[in-house]
């Protein structure tokens, strides 16, 4: 029952709250997986995703939707645990790179296919995309519990040695202190991320309000955006890195300028 401006503001606040929750809980979740095991943490993430999708499907108010959306951020690993599984299973650098490449390919496929599928399902029933997501999360839960091995070495789990996010943040802080130029890069990247997040949080509402797009059309547009992301990461970026070897800083500056021109 909100107007467009109020809806945009409310959704922007929910997105900000979700990001803060993820920032607070992702290091805790990753550190807990260092002690309790990767498999247990992944099972918990699948359970959390399934519950979140069910709550979103059953919500009939902004308060209920917001609670479910923010709650989901508590168990969103953002590939921290998946990446730790790869590090544990692939000590060799080349094997690790190949494993991460496969992970990103799967994630890219999801970015491309999921919005179109969700848009088609939303035409049948508003809550249907959430129910399907909950079912897929349930399937992932069963597969993880039955088929997935434990990647965390037993010696590391029992010794209490942690390679979690907190130690990485401490190392990153030391790196910032050693080279002040990196601090400028972090600041510029953060500002760029703020701009991108501000656009993404209202993109769907903008398309619906100004162009009259329904769920199917919005899903297709978002899928097209996903295709450009995949092409940029797997085709364009390697070519640019090869062509500008030794000038990676200039490439980073060009990337920020492209984003600035895009939103202008």
FIZANU-282902 format. One line per field, with one value per residue (C-alpha): y, x, z; residue in three letters. Coordinates in Angstrom, 3 decimals, always signed. Each point is the difference from the previous one (the first is absolute). Example, Ala and Ser with C-alpha at 12.3 -4.5 7.8 and 13.67 -1.06 7.14 Angstrom:
% FIZANU-282902
y: (-4.500 / +3.440)
x: (+12.300 / +1.370)
z: (+7.800 / -0.660)
res: (ala / ser)
END
This chain:
% FIZANU-282902
y: (+0.000 / +2.326 / +2.488 / -0.350 / +2.352 / -1.643 / -3.445 / +0.999 / +1.416 / -3.068 / -2.405 / +2.010 / -0.181 / -3.741 / -0.465 / +2.039 / -1.972 / -3.288 / +1.101 / +0.955 / -3.354 / -1.828 / +2.048 / -0.941 / -3.682 / -1.175 / +0.102 / -1.782 / -2.674 / -0.509 / -0.196 / -2.487 / -2.185 / -0.056 / -1.709 / -2.009 / -0.997 / +1.258 / -2.531 / +1.005 / +3.672 / -0.652 / -1.990 / +2.906 / +2.421 / -2.206 / -0.154 / +3.785 / +0.586 / -2.402 / +1.688 / +3.459 / -0.918 / -1.530 / +3.090 / +2.253 / -2.094 / +0.137 / +3.663 / +2.330 / +3.228 / +2.163 / -0.811 / -3.750 / +0.280 / +2.181 / -2.367 / -3.006 / +1.900 / +1.289 / -3.346 / -1.710 / +2.086 / -1.727 / -3.277 / +1.320 / -1.161 / +1.880 / -2.816 / +0.382 / -3.608 / -1.289 / +1.714 / -1.510 / -3.456 / +0.576 / +1.202 / -3.074 / -2.472 / +1.517 / +0.812 / +0.317 / +3.460 / -1.148 / -2.418 / +2.716 / +2.454 / -2.583 / -0.714 / +3.685 / +0.376 / -2.786 / +1.621 / +3.350 / -1.669 / -1.537 / +3.320 / +1.741 / -2.496 / +0.720 / +3.757 / -0.475 / -2.626 / +0.753 / +3.462 / -1.243 / -3.037 / +2.142 / +2.446 / -2.775 / -1.542 / +3.343 / +0.232 / -3.155 / +1.019 / +2.674 / -2.393 / -2.791 / +1.085 / -0.133 / -3.443 / -1.307 / +1.532 / -1.685 / -3.343 / +0.417 / +0.897 / -3.143 / -2.081 / +1.629 / -0.783 / -3.697 / -0.240 / +1.735 / -2.212 / -3.274 / +0.387 / +2.839 / -0.989 / +1.959 / +2.172 / +1.389 / -2.000 / -1.724 / +1.259 / +3.588 / -0.453 / -1.589 / +2.342 / +3.049 / +1.580 / +2.523 / +1.451 / +1.885 / +3.454 / +1.764 / -1.044 / +1.099 / +3.387 / +0.429 / -0.821 / +2.436 / +2.753 / -0.601 / +0.250 / +3.325 / +1.336 / -0.975 / +1.629 / +3.088 / -0.201 / -3.096 / +2.028 / +2.394 / -2.947 / -1.475 / +3.346 / +0.431 / -3.576 / +0.465 / +3.143 / -1.807 / -2.889 / +2.434 / +1.438 / -3.431 / -1.163 / +3.130 / -0.712 / -3.707 / +0.589 / +2.049 / -1.513 / -2.241 / +2.710 / +2.479 / -2.378 / -0.766 / +3.639 / +1.702 / -2.760 / -2.055 / -3.241 / -3.057 / -2.758 / -1.854 / +3.058 / +1.034 / -3.549 / +0.025 / +3.368 / -1.168 / -3.197 / +2.090 / +1.964 / -3.295 / -1.003 / +3.220 / -0.675 / -3.525 / +1.179 / +2.800 / -2.301 / -3.019 / +1.541 / +3.744 / +0.260 / -2.694 / +1.670 / +3.416 / -1.371 / -1.639 / +3.155 / +2.313 / -2.171 / +2.199 / +2.735 / -1.591 / +3.240 / +1.832 / -2.772 / +0.403 / +3.749 / -0.610 / -2.361 / +2.658 / +2.564 / -2.364 / -0.392 / +3.779 / +0.563 / -2.816 / +1.516 / +3.551)
x: (+0.000 / +3.019 / +0.643 / +3.058 / +2.238 / -0.871 / +0.548 / +3.441 / +0.969 / -1.278 / +1.781 / +3.217 / -0.121 / -0.613 / +2.939 / +2.254 / -1.118 / +0.580 / +3.512 / +0.806 / -1.258 / +2.086 / +3.055 / -0.428 / -0.873 / +2.072 / +3.306 / -1.669 / -1.399 / +3.347 / +1.836 / -2.534 / +0.565 / +3.713 / -0.865 / -3.156 / +0.641 / -0.895 / -2.778 / -1.852 / +0.236 / -1.244 / -2.950 / -0.860 / +0.175 / -2.349 / -2.456 / +0.166 / -0.598 / -2.949 / -1.600 / +0.597 / -1.693 / -2.981 / -0.415 / +0.222 / -2.630 / -2.376 / +0.536 / -2.935 / +1.407 / +3.082 / +0.984 / -0.179 / +1.860 / +2.681 / +0.486 / +0.437 / +2.333 / +2.247 / -0.104 / +1.363 / +3.146 / +0.978 / +0.708 / +1.207 / +3.593 / +0.668 / +2.274 / +2.250 / -0.616 / -0.009 / +3.325 / +1.377 / -1.037 / +2.009 / +3.027 / -0.198 / -0.426 / +2.467 / +3.398 / +1.499 / -0.310 / -1.031 / -2.620 / -1.334 / -0.301 / -1.854 / -2.382 / -0.764 / -0.580 / -2.598 / -1.664 / -0.237 / -1.380 / -2.818 / -0.673 / -0.023 / -2.514 / -2.215 / +0.265 / -1.128 / -2.739 / -1.577 / -1.488 / -1.726 / -1.380 / -1.196 / -1.678 / -1.877 / -1.116 / -1.176 / -2.586 / -1.649 / +0.002 / +1.799 / +1.447 / +0.872 / +3.644 / +0.609 / -1.579 / +2.155 / +3.090 / -0.904 / -0.379 / +3.395 / +1.562 / -1.553 / +1.522 / +3.380 / -0.419 / -0.635 / +2.907 / +2.368 / -1.024 / +0.160 / +2.664 / +2.358 / +3.190 / +1.577 / +2.756 / +1.416 / +3.086 / -0.522 / +3.314 / -1.009 / -3.454 / +1.334 / +2.947 / -2.219 / +2.084 / -2.156 / +0.470 / -3.245 / -0.985 / +1.256 / +3.599 / -0.355 / -1.329 / +2.967 / +2.404 / -1.841 / +0.269 / +3.759 / +0.179 / -1.855 / +2.444 / +3.001 / -1.196 / -2.207 / -0.773 / -2.037 / -2.143 / -0.921 / -0.924 / -2.208 / -1.755 / -0.656 / -1.236 / -2.282 / -1.526 / -0.496 / -1.689 / -2.319 / -1.084 / -0.563 / -1.966 / -2.154 / -0.877 / -0.642 / -2.279 / -2.442 / +0.595 / -3.063 / -2.332 / +1.386 / -0.661 / -3.515 / -0.950 / +1.426 / -0.271 / -2.890 / +2.024 / -1.531 / +1.889 / +0.883 / +1.495 / +1.934 / +1.341 / +1.205 / +1.709 / +1.766 / +1.062 / +1.469 / +1.906 / +1.257 / +1.245 / +2.016 / +1.501 / +1.028 / +1.489 / +1.878 / +1.456 / +0.906 / +0.825 / +0.592 / +1.890 / +2.619 / +0.640 / +0.405 / +2.289 / +2.170 / +0.126 / +0.703 / +2.427 / +1.962 / -2.648 / -2.707 / -0.432 / -0.967 / -2.464 / -1.634 / -0.319 / -1.580 / -2.507 / -1.072 / -0.318 / -2.174 / -2.361 / -0.113 / -0.892 / -2.556 / -1.990 / +0.368)
z: (+0.000 / -0.137 / -2.782 / -2.220 / +2.001 / +3.318 / -1.494 / -1.274 / +3.402 / +1.841 / -2.321 / +0.229 / +3.798 / -0.080 / -2.367 / +2.309 / +3.069 / -1.808 / -0.982 / +3.607 / +1.266 / -2.598 / +0.924 / +3.648 / -0.385 / -2.973 / +1.962 / +2.923 / -2.307 / -1.728 / +3.321 / +1.335 / -3.066 / +0.880 / +3.277 / -0.724 / -3.593 / -3.466 / -0.528 / +3.163 / -0.925 / -3.539 / +1.345 / +2.300 / -2.952 / -2.034 / +2.912 / +0.381 / -3.713 / -0.016 / +3.027 / -1.477 / -3.292 / +1.783 / +2.187 / -3.063 / -1.774 / +2.961 / +0.912 / -0.650 / +1.442 / -0.324 / +3.573 / -0.605 / -3.293 / +1.583 / +2.932 / -2.302 / -2.324 / +2.783 / +1.838 / -3.118 / +0.236 / +3.243 / -1.818 / -3.357 / -0.401 / -3.263 / -1.155 / +3.052 / +1.052 / -3.573 / -0.600 / +3.204 / -1.248 / -3.168 / +1.976 / +2.253 / -2.865 / -2.481 / +1.508 / -3.476 / -1.555 / -3.476 / +1.334 / +2.269 / -2.886 / -2.097 / +2.892 / +0.523 / -3.738 / +0.090 / +3.013 / -1.775 / -3.140 / +2.034 / +1.718 / -3.378 / -1.350 / +2.998 / -0.579 / -3.600 / +0.405 / +3.387 / -0.772 / -3.159 / +1.814 / +2.902 / -2.383 / -1.772 / +3.282 / +1.400 / -2.777 / +1.309 / +3.672 / +1.977 / +2.554 / -2.442 / -0.577 / +3.762 / +0.338 / -2.866 / +1.617 / +3.285 / -1.803 / -1.680 / +3.348 / +1.461 / -2.784 / +0.650 / +3.700 / -0.685 / -2.443 / +2.413 / +2.905 / -1.960 / -2.674 / +0.921 / +1.843 / +2.829 / -1.473 / +3.226 / +1.050 / +3.355 / +1.344 / -0.643 / +1.541 / +3.201 / +0.374 / -0.089 / -2.776 / -1.791 / -3.425 / +0.178 / -1.063 / +3.124 / -0.626 / -3.618 / +1.136 / +2.335 / -2.809 / -2.260 / +2.616 / +0.193 / -3.786 / +0.074 / +2.563 / -2.136 / -3.221 / +0.202 / -3.737 / +0.688 / +2.392 / -2.813 / -2.192 / +2.724 / +0.472 / -3.732 / -0.350 / +3.002 / -1.483 / -3.291 / +1.800 / +1.782 / -3.348 / -1.528 / +3.044 / -0.079 / -3.630 / +0.469 / +2.990 / -2.117 / -3.453 / +0.047 / +1.308 / -2.528 / -2.889 / +1.203 / +0.635 / -3.086 / -2.615 / +1.322 / -0.006 / +1.594 / +1.821 / -3.211 / -1.694 / +3.101 / +0.339 / -3.592 / +0.422 / +3.158 / -1.805 / -2.806 / +2.619 / +1.394 / -3.459 / -0.253 / +3.457 / -1.010 / -3.303 / +1.753 / +2.673 / -2.120 / -3.393 / +0.123 / +3.296 / -0.824 / -3.360 / +1.618 / +2.705 / -2.641 / -2.123 / +2.959 / +1.929 / +2.378 / -0.222 / +2.145 / +1.975 / -3.194 / -0.827 / +3.416 / -0.572 / -3.408 / +1.586 / +2.477 / -2.793 / -2.038 / +2.946 / +0.478 / -3.675 / +0.127 / +2.863 / -1.335)
res: (unk / unk / unk / unk / unk / unk / unk / unk / unk / unk / unk / unk / unk / unk / unk / unk / unk / unk / unk / unk / unk / unk / unk / unk / unk / unk / unk / unk / unk / unk / unk / unk / unk / unk / unk / unk / unk / unk / unk / unk / unk / unk / unk / unk / unk / unk / unk / unk / unk / unk / unk / unk / unk / unk / unk / unk / unk / unk / unk / unk / unk / unk / unk / unk / unk / unk / unk / unk / unk / unk / unk / unk / unk / unk / unk / unk / unk / unk / unk / unk / unk / unk / unk / unk / unk / unk / unk / unk / unk / unk / unk / unk / unk / unk / unk / unk / unk / unk / unk / unk / unk / unk / unk / unk / unk / unk / unk / unk / unk / unk / unk / unk / unk / unk / unk / unk / unk / unk / unk / unk / unk / unk / unk / unk / unk / unk / unk / unk / unk / unk / unk / unk / unk / unk / unk / unk / unk / unk / unk / unk / unk / unk / unk / unk / unk / unk / unk / unk / unk / unk / unk / unk / unk / unk / unk / unk / unk / unk / unk / unk / unk / unk / unk / unk / unk / unk / unk / unk / unk / unk / unk / unk / unk / unk / unk / unk / unk / unk / unk / unk / unk / unk / unk / unk / unk / unk / unk / unk / unk / unk / unk / unk / unk / unk / unk / unk / unk / unk / unk / unk / unk / unk / unk / unk / unk / unk / unk / unk / unk / unk / unk / unk / unk / unk / unk / unk / unk / unk / unk / unk / unk / unk / unk / unk / unk / unk / unk / unk / unk / unk / unk / unk / unk / unk / unk / unk / unk / unk / unk / unk / unk / unk / unk / unk / unk / unk / unk / unk / unk / unk / unk / unk / unk / unk / unk / unk / unk / unk / unk / unk / unk / unk / unk / unk)
END
